[in-house]
């Protein structure tokens, strides 16, 4: 589990709940199914209207990455590439053909396959950079889904509050009923603001960090394969690729501080 995400959401929800209880309130005051239905349903509908359904499904499928820290694979990838460099230096780049069946990561497998097939370094770079750009463009839509949800939900909350106030207007003769109705109406506003600022926007930020780590991983792979194709010394290759770890470490530090 990602301790930063888990502890962060517990502290946020716990702090707000504790403040409510200390002020003499109770959880029953903010647990309103109707308000939740308006805010969550309205926000989901607005997001589905803005984005194609596959993007929405992909975004929700990526939520696990907010709370699960898979760890950086950059170090293992560098070691793997250095191993390929040693083998290519002894037996030639064509000898790496036997390694292709063992590779499960699509980007590495495709890059190495092009190298084994004799693709020129510059041509290989152009082809794989195009793949990287397309993948980055697709992945960029994942955090955008949650950013949009964070923009819609407060407004949907206001809509819920207004709908509640309309219902209150029908009971103006009973002052106690009016007071209770107004309190319930504003719960929708709380749901909308909380959904945006306690979940959607922070989740979008965390997902951007995760996506940047993947992009750095692909950059390491591409630079490593091209360097192997150009016959770079394995030790020099390792030193060169470890330069990318500084950026990964910075992203990790920002993740831990979120």
Residue pairs with C-beta under 8 A, 6 or more apart in sequence:
1 67
1 68
1 69
2 66
2 67
2 68
2 69
2 206
2 255
3 69
4 255
4 256
4 257
4 258
5 66
5 67
5 206
5 258
6 67
8 202
8 258
9 198
9 199
9 202
12 198
13 198
16 194
17 27
20 26
20 27
20 29
20 30
21 27
29 183
29 187
30 187
30 190
32 184
32 187
32 188
32 191
35 160
35 164
35 184
35 187
35 188
35 190
35 191
36 191
38 156
38 157
38 159
38 160
38 163
38 188
39 153
39 156
39 157
39 160
39 188
39 191
39 192
39 195
40 191
40 195
42 152
42 156
42 159
42 160
43 149
43 152
43 153
43 156
43 192
43 195
44 149
46 148
46 149
46 152
46 156
47 56
47 145
47 148
47 149
47 152
48 56
50 148
51 59
51 141
51 144
51 145
51 148
55 141
55 142
55 145
56 145
58 141
58 142
59 141
59 142
59 145
59 146
62 142
62 207
63 203
65 206
65 207
65 210
66 203
66 206
66 207
66 210
72 213
72 248
72 252
73 217
74 213
74 216
74 217
74 220
74 244
74 245
74 248
75 245
77 108
77 217
77 220
77 221
77 224
78 220
78 224
78 238
78 241
78 242
78 245
80 108
81 220
81 221
81 224
81 225
81 228
81 237
81 241
82 234
82 237
82 238
82 241
84 96
84 99
84 112
84 224
84 228
85 224
85 227
85 228
85 232
85 233
85 234
85 237
86 234
87 95
87 96
87 99
88 95
88 96
88 228
88 231
89 231
89 233
89 234
93 115
93 116
93 228
93 229
94 116
96 112
96 115
96 116
96 228
97 116
99 112
100 109
100 112
100 113
100 116
103 109
103 112
105 221
107 128
107 131
107 132
107 135
107 218
107 221
107 222
108 221
108 225
110 128
110 131
111 124
111 128
111 221
111 222
111 225
112 225
114 124
114 127
114 128
115 124
115 225
115 226
115 228
115 229
119 127
119 229
121 226
121 229
121 230
124 225
124 226
124 229
125 222
125 226
128 222
129 222
132 215
132 218
132 219
132 222
135 218
136 211
136 215
139 211
139 214
140 211
142 207
142 211
143 203
143 204
143 205
143 207
143 208
143 211
144 204
145 204
146 200
146 201
146 203
146 204
146 207
147 200
147 201
147 204
149 195
149 196
149 200
150 195
150 196
150 197
150 200
150 201
150 204
151 196
153 191
153 192
153 193
153 195
153 196
153 200
154 189
154 192
154 193
154 196
155 192
156 188
156 192
157 188
157 189
157 190
157 191
157 192
157 193
157 195
158 188
158 189
158 192
159 188
160 185
160 188
160 189
160 191
160 192
161 185
161 186
161 188
161 189
162 185
163 185
163 188
164 181
164 182
164 184
164 185
164 186
164 187
164 188
165 181
165 182
165 185
167 181
167 185
168 177
168 178
168 181
168 182
168 185
171 177
171 178
171 181
172 178
202 258
205 258
206 255
206 258
209 251
209 254
209 255
209 258
212 251
213 248
213 251
213 252
216 244
216 247
216 248
216 251
219 244
220 241
220 244
223 240
223 241
223 244
224 237
224 241
227 237
227 240
228 237
232 240
